[in-house]
Amino acid sequence: MSVSAKLVGAPVSFKQSMELCDAISGKKVSSAKRFLNNLLLQKESLDGKYFSTATKTLLELLESGEANARQKNMAIEKLFVKVAKADKGRKFIRPRSRFKFRGKEAKITNLSITLEER
């Protein structure tokens, strides 16, 4: 039995999200949450970087998936991250009237997490 959580149009970096998804996929939910919390508190780093915005967004998504599992009466302590995926979002160019901001492409990423019970 599995549950999933998706976030479409997250304003985070695709490259950072990919690295974080690779780091947490295959881990138990409790250890993945501990890892992301340690990144936020800067107790642990991933290649010397902390990725604060992407970490915060991915942690919220992981907690949402855990809440979905709780709603389906799954055992929370047996959950692990089966798939953590980041995809490039739609192209979004910032609409500003000032010349120096015109034409800058914003970072948009689609995130999805699938949790499964062992």
N, C-alpha and C positions, 0 to 999 in steps of 0.2 A: 504494500500500500504506500502511495506517495502523495505528496502535496507540492504545490508550487506557488511562487509569488513572483509577480512581474512588475516592473516599473518602466514605463515608456516615456521617453523624453527627459531623462535625468540630466541636469546641467553639470556633468562631471566629465573628466577627461577619459577618452576611450582607452588610451594607452595605459593609464594608471589602473583603470577598472580591470583590464585584461590581466595585469600582473597580480592584482588582489584576488581575482577569481581563480587564477592558477594556484595561488597559495592556499586557498581554503577548500578547494574541491577535493572530496574524498575524506575530509576530516569529520569528526563528530561535531554536532552543533555546539555543544558546550565548549570544546576546545577552539572552534572557529570564532565563537563570540569572545572568548578570553583573548585570542590573538588580536582580533580587531580592537578590543578595548585597550590592550597594551599598546597598539599602534597609535590610538588616539591620545593616550597619556604619555606617549613617547618613551615608554619603558623598553620597547622592542622596536626594531626597525627592519625594513625589507630592502636590502641592498643599500643601507644608509639613508633611506627615505621613509617618510611617514604617511604621505598621501592623505592628508586630513579630510578633505572634502569627499573624496571617493570612499574613504573608510567609513565616514559617518553615514553616507547614503547606503552603503552595502550592509552596515550593521542594522539599520532600520529595516531593510528588506529582509534580512535574516530573521529578525524578531517578528516580522509580519508572517513569514513562512512558518515560524514556530507557533504563532497564534492560530494559523490555519490548521496546523496539526492538532492543536489542543481542541479546536472546534470539531474535528473528526474523531476525537477520542483515541488518538494514537499515543503510544508511550513516548514521552518527551526525551527520556534518558537514553532511548535506543535509536534516536534519529541521527542520521549523518547526511552530509551534503553530497548528493549524488551528482548533480550538475550545477555549476555556477558559470554563467555565460554572460558576456558583454558583447553587444553588437553596436555598430555605428548607427546613429539615429539619422533623422532627416536633415537635410541641409538647411541651416538657419543663418541668414545674414542679418546682422544687427541693423535695424532701421533707425539711424540717428541722423539728425539734420546737420550736425557739425561735420566738417570735412574729414577731420582726423579719425573719426570713428566709423565713417561710412565704408561699407564693404568688408568689415571684419566678420569672419565666420565664427559663430558661437559653438561651444562644445556641447553636443547633444549625444547621449548614449542610452541605449535600451538595455536594461539589466533584467536577468531572470535567474531564479534559484529553484532547484528541485530538491526536496528533502525526501528521504526514504527511511523506512524502519527496518532494522536488522533483526 
